[in-house]
Amino acid sequence: MPADARPRSPAPRTTVVVPVRALEGAKSRLGAVLDPEERRDLVTRLLRRTVDAALATPGVAEVIVVSPDDEVLALATQAGARALRQASRGLNPAIGEARAAARDAHRLLVLPGDIPVVSPGALGALLAAADAAGSPCVVLAPDRHGRGTNALLLDPPDVIDPAFGGDSRAGHAWLASSADAAFVEVPGALALDVDTPDDLLLAEVEAPEAIGVE
């Protein structure tokens, strides 16, 4: 069992980590339908929405946005999040840096910043699932294809190492089993992220206000 699976208060302190890559060249797979400025606007709009939803979720004590991009870090600060400059390269190392910075957290919720239907209710469902499972646990929101991970809650924060990329849903399930941690999936609103033109079309229907469609 991880060393910090320790006795704690009835209200676990959850830190939300939002990793964001540089805005330059962001969402390149949307290049066929959005120009660079439109893609930049989309990323910043979704980031603000993600931070707002996380800060409004009961049980969330802090939001950390980790990025190598100065503009992203400034936006994070303006939105009320803690900005952390990424020193490493890659998604999983970025999450590791944020985990190390979240010293007082009982739980870590890794939340990509490109989920248009993110809401306090959807995030609260992940926290409730962790409450029901008990510590140690890994709670996952799968993507709409059933292969990726669109949110990952770790209780305690070091119960497993994040393994985003490829078939991360199966990878996180295997890591949880190897750690003797409960593994819970919470399908629902968080299943849609915006990476491809098809995703964007769905987002225009499900959350037009999130992507700036009037």
C-alpha positions in Angstrom: 0.0 0.0 0.0 1.4 3.5 -0.8 3.1 5.2 2.1 0.7 8.1 2.3 -2.5 6.0 2.6 -2.8 7.5 6.0 -5.7 8.3 8.4 -7.4 11.6 7.5 -10.4 13.7 8.0 -13.9 12.7 6.7 -13.5 15.3 3.9 -10.5 14.3 1.8 -8.5 17.2 0.2 -8.6 16.8 -3.6 -6.2 18.6 -5.9 -7.2 18.9 -9.5 -4.3 18.9 -12.0 -4.9 20.3 -15.5 -1.9 19.6 -17.8 -1.8 21.9 -20.9 0.6 21.9 -23.7 2.0 25.0 -25.4 -0.6 27.1 -27.3 1.6 27.3 -30.3 0.4 24.5 -32.6 -2.3 23.4 -30.2 -4.9 21.0 -31.5 -3.2 20.4 -34.9 -5.6 17.7 -35.8 -8.3 20.4 -36.0 -6.3 22.2 -38.7 -8.6 21.2 -41.5 -11.5 23.0 -39.9 -10.0 25.7 -37.6 -7.1 28.1 -38.3 -4.3 28.6 -35.7 -6.0 31.5 -34.1 -9.3 29.7 -33.8 -7.6 26.7 -32.3 -5.8 28.9 -29.8 -9.1 30.5 -28.8 -10.7 27.1 -28.4 -8.0 25.8 -26.1 -8.1 28.9 -23.9 -11.9 28.9 -23.7 -12.0 25.2 -22.7 -9.2 25.8 -20.2 -11.1 28.5 -18.4 -14.2 26.4 -18.4 -12.3 23.5 -16.9 -10.7 25.6 -14.1 -14.1 27.2 -13.3 -15.8 23.8 -13.0 -13.1 22.3 -10.9 -13.0 25.3 -8.5 -16.8 25.1 -8.1 -16.7 21.4 -7.2 -17.3 20.7 -3.5 -14.3 18.8 -2.1 -11.7 20.4 -4.5 -9.2 22.3 -2.5 -6.9 23.5 -5.2 -6.5 23.5 -9.0 -3.0 23.3 -10.5 -2.4 24.1 -14.2 0.9 22.7 -15.3 2.3 23.9 -18.6 5.5 25.1 -20.3 3.6 28.0 -21.9 3.7 31.5 -20.3 0.3 32.5 -21.8 -1.3 29.4 -20.4 0.2 30.0 -17.0 -1.1 33.6 -17.0 -4.6 32.4 -18.0 -4.5 29.9 -15.1 -3.6 32.5 -12.6 -6.4 34.8 -13.8 -8.9 32.0 -13.5 -7.9 31.3 -9.9 -5.7 28.3 -10.4 -2.2 27.7 -9.2 0.2 28.0 -12.2 3.1 25.5 -12.3 5.8 25.8 -15.0 6.6 22.5 -16.5 10.3 21.7 -16.4 10.0 18.2 -18.1 8.7 17.1 -21.5 5.6 15.1 -22.0 2.2 14.6 -20.4 3.0 12.0 -17.8 6.1 13.8 -16.5 4.0 17.0 -16.3 1.5 15.2 -14.1 4.4 13.9 -11.9 5.6 17.5 -11.4 2.2 18.6 -10.3 1.8 15.6 -8.0 5.0 16.5 -6.3 3.8 20.1 -5.8 0.5 19.0 -4.3 2.0 18.0 -1.0 -1.2 18.3 1.1 -3.5 16.5 -1.2 -5.3 13.3 -0.2 -6.4 12.8 -3.7 -5.2 13.8 -7.1 -7.7 14.3 -10.0 -6.0 14.6 -13.4 -8.3 16.4 -15.8 -7.4 17.3 -19.4 -8.4 20.8 -20.3 -10.3 19.9 -23.5 -13.6 18.4 -22.2 -16.5 20.7 -23.3 -19.1 19.2 -21.0 -17.1 19.4 -17.9 -19.1 20.5 -14.9 -19.1 20.4 -11.1 -21.7 17.7 -11.2 -19.6 15.5 -13.5 -16.5 16.0 -11.3 -18.5 15.5 -8.1 -19.5 12.1 -9.5 -15.8 11.0 -9.6 -15.3 12.2 -6.0 -18.4 10.3 -4.9 -17.2 7.2 -6.6 -13.9 7.5 -4.7 -15.8 8.0 -1.5 -17.7 4.8 -2.1 -14.7 2.8 -3.1 -12.5 3.9 -0.2 -8.7 4.3 -0.3 -6.7 3.1 -2.1 -8.6 3.5 -5.3 -8.3 4.6 -8.9 -11.4 6.2 -10.5 -11.4 6.7 -14.3 -13.7 8.5 -16.8 -13.2 6.7 -20.1 -13.3 8.6 -23.4 -16.1 8.0 -25.9 -14.1 5.4 -27.8 -13.6 3.3 -24.7 -9.8 3.3 -25.0 -8.5 6.5 -23.5 -8.7 8.2 -20.1 -10.5 11.6 -19.9 -10.2 11.9 -16.1 -8.2 10.0 -13.6 -8.6 10.2 -9.8 -5.9 8.8 -7.6 -6.4 8.1 -3.9 -3.8 8.5 -2.5 -2.0 10.6 -5.1 0.8 8.0 -5.5 -1.4 4.9 -5.7 -0.2 4.4 -9.3 1.8 6.4 -11.8 -0.3 8.0 -14.5 0.0 6.3 -17.9 -1.7 8.5 -20.4 -1.2 7.7 -24.1 -2.4 4.9 -26.3 -4.8 2.5 -24.6 -4.5 4.2 -21.3 -7.9 3.0 -20.0 -6.6 -0.6 -20.0 -3.2 0.5 -18.7 -4.7 2.3 -15.7 -6.9 -0.6 -14.9 -3.9 -2.9 -14.9 -1.8 -0.6 -12.7 -4.7 -0.3 -10.2 -4.9 -4.1 -10.0 -1.2 -4.4 -9.6 -1.4 -1.9 -6.7 -4.3 -3.8 -5.0 -6.4 -0.7 -5.4 -10.1 -0.5 -6.2 -10.7 0.4 -9.8 -13.9 2.2 -10.7 -15.1 3.6 -14.0 -17.5 6.5 -14.2 -18.9 6.9 -17.8 -20.8 9.9 -18.7 -20.4 13.6 -19.7 -16.6 13.6 -19.5 -16.4 11.0 -22.4 -16.2 13.8 -25.0 -12.9 15.6 -25.6 -12.1 17.8 -28.5 -9.2 16.4 -30.6 -10.6 15.8 -34.1 -13.2 17.4 -36.4 -15.7 14.7 -35.5 -15.2 15.6 -31.8 -15.8 19.3 -32.6 -19.0 18.5 -34.4 -20.3 16.6 -31.4 -19.2 19.4 -29.1 -21.2 21.9 -31.2 -24.3 19.8 -30.4 -23.6 18.9 -26.8 -22.0 22.1 -25.5 -22.1 24.9 -28.1 -21.4 27.5 -25.5 -18.2 25.8 -24.5 -16.7 26.1 -27.9 -18.0 29.5 -28.8 -20.9 28.5 -31.1 -23.7 31.0 -30.9 
